[in-house]
């Protein structure tokens, strides 16, 4: 990590790269989202070289923000690392403390309770989440619909953007009640239907 940070510091130096020197935390936002999405695609491919490459791009974003933060005297990489280490220890009392858990479901319940008890800086649902994931998070805060309620809403479906969006939100919420991640389910389905990179290369 220190080598990566040193490279980023060089790129940000007066004699470094003009583009890298111009970047800010805000200007880098779309790149963080893009690199995370590409890392997910690589993971789905199960190609180890591709996964390593794309996860490296995600790590670059962490290093980039760390260097920008250090330049401004706001935070540095050590702060980022310390924050996540402390969080992992705090949210795993069944490993680093005396808490007993029966299964992974109880681990998740404890994690959410600990998260909720922490300071309120991150009290909202991230706006940068993919739409279906964000809908699923919103669904957690509401009464989840039954299958009958979902079917009734589909039966009353009107061909308008508002009506279709409302049904989509209800479907996401119902999937959540069944412990189905609709975002990942849809990704998996599209993955099966879409041509692979190898197929595209063969036809190109």
Order of alpha helices (4+ residues) and beta strands (2+ residues): alpha-alpha-alpha-alpha-alpha-alpha-alpha-alpha-alpha-alpha-alpha-alpha
